[in-house]
Amino acid sequence: MWDNVIRYGSYAYAFRELANIVTGSRTIRAQQEARDRNINLLVGLSVGTAMGLTAGILVAPRPGRETREKLASRTSEIVENLKEKGAEAKKKYTEGE
């Protein structure tokens, strides 16, 4: 009787391990596919951004110096706005605790 219990127990253990391996390989494969999709998305966004910036600069109606000055001032406005929003969010978060 104990021989049967040991034998069937070892089969159950072997099948459980096999199931874990198969399920784990699907999980690993899914993670790799998700990682590949994310990498492709980032590459696509980077290339698209670079092409858009290049086209925008080439077609810009202003001279280069004016364009750079406008970009610098707009960038500083955005940075200041983000700093203000961050400070507001931090204040709201610390008050909520």
Residue, then its C-alpha position, 0 to 999 in steps of 0.5 A: m500500500w505504501d508503495n502505491v502512495i509513494r509512487y502516486g505521490s511522486y507522479a503528482y509531484a512530477f506533474r505539479e512541477l511540469a505544470n509549474i514549468v509550463t506555466g512559468s514559461r508562458t509567464i516569462r514569454a508574456q513578460q518578454e513580449a511586453r518588454d519588447r512592445n515597450i521597447n518598440l513603443l519607446v523607439g517609435l516615440s523617440v524617432g517620431t519626436a526627433m522627426g517632428l522636431t526636425a521638421g518643425i525647425l526646418v519649416a519654422p517661419r522665424p530665424g534660428r535665434e528667435t526660435r531658440e529664444k522662444l524655445a528657451s522661454r517656453t521651456s522655462e515657463i513649463v519648468e516653472n509651472l511644473k515646479e508650482k504644480g509639484a509644490e501644490a501637490k506636495k502641500k496637498y499630500t502633506e496636509g492630507e496625512 
